[in-house]
Amino acid sequence: MTRGWEPGVQYNLGDSVEYHGKRYNIIQPHRSQGDWTPDVTPALWGMVPYNNCDDDYKQKHHDAAHNQPHKPAHEWHPTPPPQGQQPAQQQPVQAPHQTVDIKDDEKDKNWFDLSDERKKQLEIGGGLAAGIALLGGGFAAYKHHEKSEEENWLTEAQRRTQEFHQRGPTGPVAWVLTNGKNIPQGAIQGGEEKGETLYIGRAYHEGGIQVGKAGRHFKEGRACHIGFKRDEIEIDTYEVLVGDSRAVKWVDFSGKFSPGRLNGARPVEGGREADGTPLFIIQSQYKDGVHPGKVSEKLDQGLICFGGKERDADHYRVLCYA
């Protein structure tokens, strides 16, 4: 029988719990805390789809649903107007999502065909929500696809992390899913600032898996920082690169990146852009620290994030297999 989740309990591999009517399997062994409930810690718990639950669990929830007291449907009757007064005609309400017009030449376009500036206008003004039908559902399809992609990343990250804890590493390095400031043991150092260690983190964002930095000294709920479109994005659920530090090395580089200029070394792939372009892991000095970041063959230089923005890194080091 699956027991309910409780704080202050040591949960180990193989444990399952029930929380708010849903079942979860352990991913990372840990001692539970009051604010680490299964529904908000996907790095610690993986929700089990109902179809994958055992028969006892299904029967329990089936019985609970059918034992609920019957409530008659609530009937609503409109209040009649005063004697001799005609009912007022209902005025059309101008929805806030109609504040941005869909242009004629956009009606046959897909969401992906629009410029970034136009996408921003439509998202902020809500005009695209009003014009979904005109755009052939491009926006809805895009957002649905993006949500599915993020869920797929999280599911795969949970699977990788569970296998890592159960079977150990299968290569020189591995990505381990985590939350908050819980940097896993064996995390590879990616840099440092003000005496604090920076680790290599990555997370799903806007269709891609972006590479950045993680640290125990960052604010709670914002322990991983990634760069995207010149901004620094703070994230709480992310992956950290772990492995044998002797199995990797940093190779000096400058300017536009090309794997062929690494003198035979093979770079460690860290993530990908939304279009599938591989992202590799770098570190670069900025101000008084050394910060992990990213580079690709499509970028003119490396990129790190600092002070709320992405910063160009013309001189940097690429993480490669030793």
N, C-alpha and C positions, 0 to 999 in steps of 0.2 A: 504494500500500500504506500502510495506517495505521501510523504509528510509535508506539512506546510512550512514555508520558509520562516526562519526566526533569526533575529540578530544575536551576535555573540556565540555563534556556532562555527566550529571548524568543519568546512565542507571539503571533501577530497574527490579525486577522480572516480567517476561511477555514480556519484550522488545525483538524485533528482529531487526537486521540490515542486510544490504547488504554491502559486501566489496570485491572488485576485482572480481565481478561476482559470488560470493557465498553468501549464506544466513547463518546467525548465530543467535542462541538463547542465551539469557543471562543465566549465571550460578551463578555468584556472583555479587550482586549489587556493583557498583563502579562508580567513576567519571573518565572518559576516559582521557588518556594521549597520546601524540603523538607517543610514543614508545610502547604503549600497544594496538597495532592493533589486531583485532580478530584472524588473522592467526598465531600469535606468542604467544597468551595467552590462551591456552586451559583450564586453570583453571578459566578463566573469561567468555569465549564464547565457545559454542559447535556448530560445523558446522552441518547444516541440510542437510541430503542426498537429492539429487534432487528429488527422487521419493516421498519424504515426504513433499515437498513444495506445497503450494497452487496453484490453477489453474492460478491466475493472474501472479504469479512469473514465472511459466512455459511458459505462453503465451508471456510474455515480453522477455524472453530469446530466445524463438522460433523465434519471430519476428526479434530480433536483429541479430540472426544468418542468417536469410534469406534475410535481407536487406543489407548485406555486398556486396560491389561491386565485380563483377566477375573478377577474375584475371586468364588470360590464363596460362596454364602450361608452365613452362620454359623449352625450348628445349635445349639440349646440344649436340654439334657436336665436336668430337675430331679433333684437329689440325693435318692435314696430315703431314707425315715426309717430309723433303726436297727432291727435285728431285733426284731419284736414290738411296736414302738411305732406308734400310730396317727398319721397326719399331723395336725398341728395345724390347727384351723379358722382360716381367715383372718378377722381382726377388721376391721370397717369402720373406715376412717380418717376422722376428722372433719376435713374440709377447712377451712382458715382462712377461705375465702370464705363460710362458712355462719354467721358470727358475728352477722349482722344479719338479722332476720326481715323477710320481705315481708308487709305487712299485707293483710288480706282486701280492704279497700277500694282497695288499690293494684293488685290483680291485673288489673283492667280498664283501668288507666291507661297512658298513654304516658309516656315519660321526660320529655317537655316539660311534662306536666301537674303534675309534682312541684315542690314548693318548692325554692329554692336550698339551704336548710338540710338538707332531706331528701336531696337529691342528694348533698350533701357527706357525710352520714352513710353513705349506701349505697356511695359510691365509696371512702371510707376503710375501712369495715368489710368491703367486698366483698360485701355482701348482694345487691347487684343482679346480680353475676356469677352467684350461685346462682339468682336468680329471673328470669333472662333469659327463660326459657320462659313464666313466669307473666306477665311484662310484655309478652309478644308480641314479644320481641326488641328492645324500645325502646332499651335501652342500647347493644346491639351496633349497631343501625341508626344511632343517634345518633353513636357514635364512628366508625363507618365513613364516615358522611356528613361528619363533621368532618375526617377525614383526607383525604378526597377534595377537600374544599373547600380545605384547605391546599395540597395538591399542585397544584390548579388555579391558586391564587394564585401559587405559585412558578413554574409554567410560564408564566403570563401575564407575570409580572415579568421572567423571563428573555427572553421574546420582546420586550417593550417595550425592555429594555436593549440587546438586540442590534440592534434597529432604530435606536435612538438613536445607537449607535456607528457604524452603517453609513451612515445617512442624515442624521443630525443631528436637532435638535429639530423637531417639527412644530407647536409652539405656544409660548406665552410661557414655560410651565414644563413639566417632565417628571419622572417618577419613575425613578430608576436604582437597580438592585439592586446591593448590595455586601455585603461581609463585614468584620467586625472594625472596625478604625480606618481603613479605606480610604475616606475621604470623597472622592467624585468631584469633579473640577474643575467649577467653576461652581455648587457647592452654595449655596443661598440661606441666608443667616444668619437664624437664628430667635431668637437671644438670646446671652447671655454670662453667665459666672460666674467670678469670681476671675481675670479676664483671659483666660479661655479661650472660644473661640467655640463656640456651640451651634448645631447645624443641625437642620433639620426632618426627622424620620424617621418611618417607619411600618412596621408588620409585621402579619402575620396572627396572631390569637390568639383562641381560643374562639369561632370562628364569624364573627368580624368582622375588619376591617382597622383597627387602632388607631393613632392619631397620637401621636407623642411627640418626644423629642429625641435627638440623636446628637452625639458629640464624640470627638475624638482623644485627649482626656485621660482618658476613661473606661477602666476595666479591660479588659484583653485578653479577648475573648470575650463582653463585655458592653457593647458600644459604643453600643447603642441602648436607650433606656429609654422604655417606654410605661406608661400608667396603665390599670388595669382593676380594677373593683370595689374601689376604694379602696386597691389595692396598686400598687407600682412594680415592673414586670416588666422584667428585663434580657435582651436578645436579641442574637444575633450576626449573623444573616442578616436583612437589612432593606432597605428602599428609602429613598433620600434625594431630597428635592426639589431639582432643579437648574433653572436658567433665567436669564433676564435680570432682574437686580434692579430695573431701571428699568420693567419690565413689571408690577410688583406694588407694592402700598402697604399700610401698616398703618392701620386705621381704629379709632379709639377706640370702646369700647363698655362697657356695664355692665349687670348683671342678666341676666334671662332673654333668650336670644338669639332674634332674629327677623330674617331677611334684609331684610324690609321697613323696618327701622330703620337701614339702612346708607346712607341718603341716595342711593340709586341705584347704589351700588357693588355689584359682584358678587363674593361670597366664593369663595375657592379651595377646592374640595372636597378633603379630605385622605384620607378613608376612609369607613367605614360600620360601624354596629353589626351584630350578628348578625341583627337583624330588618330590616335594610336601611336604617335611619335614617342619613342622611348626616352625616358628621362634618366640621367645618370647622376650620381651623388658627388658633390664637391664640398670643399671647405675653403673659405677665403677670409683673410684678415680684414676687419673693418672696425674703426675706432680703436678701442683697447681690447678687442676680443677676436676670436676665430670662430666663424659661424658656418654650420652646414647649410648647403643649398642644393641647387640643381643646375643641370646644363643639358642641352640637346644639340643635335646637328642643325636644327633650324634656328637656334639662337645665335646672336652675334657675339655673346660672351656668357659667362656664368651669371647666376642670379642668387642672391641671398636675401633674407628679410631682416629688417632692423628698424625700430622706431616707427612701426606702423606702415612701412613701405617696403617694396622690393628695391634692392640696390644692385647696380651693375658690378660685376666682378670680372675685370679684364685679366687679372693674374689670380690663379686659383690652383687647387690640387684636386685631382680626380681619384676617387676610391676605386682601386683595382684589386683583382685577385693576385695574391703573392705568387 
